[in-house]
Structure formats: structure tokens, C-alpha cells
Amino acid sequence: MIAMANEGYDTCPLEGLDSRRLKRTLKLPHGAEINMAIPCGIRDGNKGIWGERCRVPFEDVYRKLKASFFKAGIFTHK
């Protein structure tokens, strides 16, 4: 994915796909296994699939914890 980005392409890893159908489409041998597909393409500005892309602010999703929580292995999100 980093190599594709270096060439100007965007990628998005897909899991949970229909691997049997994909194997048939790609005419892969019976013993072949697919655990992920990575579609790639060139972005069209800031357009999303159904409209403008947006992100929820980081601060609305995560909150800072005291260092003692990190030492104990306790992480949280909202």
C-alpha cells in the first residue's frame, strides 16, 4: 500500500470478502487462499463516494488518560 501511495494511488484494504467468488473470478487454483483484497485508484479531489468526505474530530472520539493508565495497559475511547 505504501508503494502504491508512492506512485500516486490510493488504496483501501478489504477484509470479510467472498473469497470463493473472488477466486473463481480470478481463476485461481483450488488450493489458493485469499485473506484480503486491496483495491486501488486515483482520488478525485476530496470527493467521497456519496459526497464530500468528512472526519469526526479526534478529540470527539478519544480522550487523554493519565500516564499511569498507559503503564497498566488500560486504553479507552468514547
N, C-alpha and C positions, 0 to 999 in steps of 0.2 A: 504494500500500500504506500509505503514511503517512496519507493521507486516510481510508482505511478504519479504521485504528487510532484515528484521532481520533474516529470515530463509534462506537467500541466493538467493532469486528470484528477478528478475527484473519485473516491471510492467509498463503498459502504458495505461492511461485512454482513452477510445474512446467515443466520442460523435457523434451525427449525424448518428447513425446506423439504420438499418432496424429493428425496434423493433418488428414489426409484424412477420417477418421471424424468428427472434431470439426466440420470444415467442412460435411459432409453433415448432421450433427445440427443445426447452427445455420442451415442452408440459406443458406450464404454463396455468393457468385458464384465462378465458376471461377478468376478472377484474384486472388482474395483470398488472403492469406498469413497463417498463424498461426505465431508463433515461441515463444509462451509462453502458458500459461493460469494464471490466478490464482484459485483457489477461495477463498471467504471464509465465515466463520461466526462464531458466538459461542461462546467457550470455555465448557466445563462444568467450572468449577473447575480443579483441577490434574490432571484425568483425561487420560490419553493414550488412544489408540485401543484398545490391548490391555491397559491397566493404568496404574498410576501412572507419570508421566513422571519421568525422571531425567537428569542430566547428568554426564558424566565431568569431574572437576575439571580446570580449565585447566592447572594445574601438571603433571598426568599426561600431557598431550598436547604442550605446548610447553615449551621451556626458554629461558632468557635467554642471550643471547650478548653478548660484549663489543661496545662501540660500534664498534670497527674493522671488525667483520663487516658491520654495517649500512652503513657508508660504502662498503664494497666490493660491496654488493648481495647479500650471502650471507645467506639466512634459512634456518631449519631447523625441523623438527618431529620428534617421536619416531616 
